C-alpha cells in the first residue's frame, strides 16, 4: 500500500498525464477490490478508449482539451477548455467517444468468442453497456450532445428514460447524472430556435442532421441488440 501511495504522488509530477494515471490507478484499485484485477484492468481500459475518442475528436476540431480524469463508479471525462462554436462540432466530439468505445468493446467481444473466455465476455458486456448508456438522449450524456444537432427538445424524451432507470436500478452514478441533467432539461424546455444566438449555434444543413441521426440510431440500435445478446451469453455461461 505504501508503494502504491508513493507511485501516485510521483505520478503527479507528470502534470496532465500524471493526473490521468493517478485517477486511473485509483479507479483500478477500487474496481479490483470488488471484481478482481483482470476484470478491473479491462474495464478501465475500455473507459479510457472511450475518453480518448473524445480527446482526439476535440483536437481534430482545434479545441483545447484536458487529459481524461477518472472517478470510480462515475466513469471518466475530459474537460473542454474551449467550448464548441457550433452544435455540429459538439455532436462530432460527443459521437467520437461511443464510436471508439464500441469498437474496443466489439474487439474484446470477438476475442472472447475466439478464446471462449467468460472473463473477456464480461468485460465486453461492460463496454457495450457503458457506451449504450452514454447514448441516452439527455445532456450531459453523449447522446444528449449528439441529438442536440436535431433539437435539444429531444432531451425531454430522454428524461423519462433516465427516471425509469433510476426507479428500476437506483445507483449514485445515475443520481449524479440525473442531477446534472436538470439544468439541461430546463434549457430544452425554454429552447427558442428563433433566438439569434441560438439560431447561430444550432443552424446546420438538413443533410447533416439526417447524417448524425442515422449514425446515432444505428449505433444505439446495434449496441442495444449486442448488449442484450451478450447478457444472455453471460447467463448461459454462469448457468453451466
Secondary structure, 3 states (H helix, E strand, C coil): CHHHHHHHHHHHHHHHHHHHHHHHHHHHHHHHHHHCHHHHHHHHHHHHHHHHHHHHHHHHCCCCECCCEEECCCEEECCECCCCCCHHHHHHHHHHHHHHHHHHHHHHHHHHHHHCCHHHHHHHHHHHHHHHHHCCCCCCCHHHHHHCCCCHHHHHHHHHHHHHHHHHCCCHHHHHHHHHHHHHHHHHHCCCCCCHHHHHHHCCCHHHHHHHHHHHHHHHHHHHHHHHHHHHHHHHHHCC
